Amino acid sequence: MRKIFLLFFLFAFAVTAQAQFGVRAGYSSANFSNSDFSSIGAFHIGGYYLVKTSADLVSVEPGIQYSGKGYSTVALDGDEVTEKLGYVDIPVLIRLNLMPALNVFAGPQASLLVSRNYTKGNISNSSLEPVAGYELGALVGVGVKVAAGLNLQASYDLGLSSLNYFNTDVSNRVLKLSIGYTFGN
């Protein structure tokens, strides 16, 4: 009985849903949790698929994007240390449309490590080994529809699994400011 009810609900959702594709890019301020490191500036860019319900109160937004993360600090010997990590983020957001132009959102996010650039003074290393190859996390934020498909949003990525960074329990923390465009709006 539950399977029939679930299939009916999914069919009704699909029939009444309106789907739109979009792109998003912006600035990120990233750091590690449980550390006294400094944040680094990075960027993020990607796409999303927005599925609205007929009531337009709730929408679902799966997406994929490249996102820069990491930290900077000064080592005990005075050398500047910078760790730049590149991830492919796969968020699945639930948006609650509070007003026609304002929404809040949250959801899970899986992140796959694709690049690493560690520098300390003149020494550089791009091995992925010191960092876990994936991270599970959550994302929360607020979005504003500006005009004609243009949108702005601020979000916070909260890593929930350990990166096991050089056997240390840390995770990514990223503040993202984005501009996006939804096609077919």
Summary of the structure (lengths in Angstrom):
residues: 185
radius of gyration: 18.9
end to end distance: 37.6
largest distance: 66.7
contacts: 570
relative contact order: 0.20
helix: 8%
strand: 68%
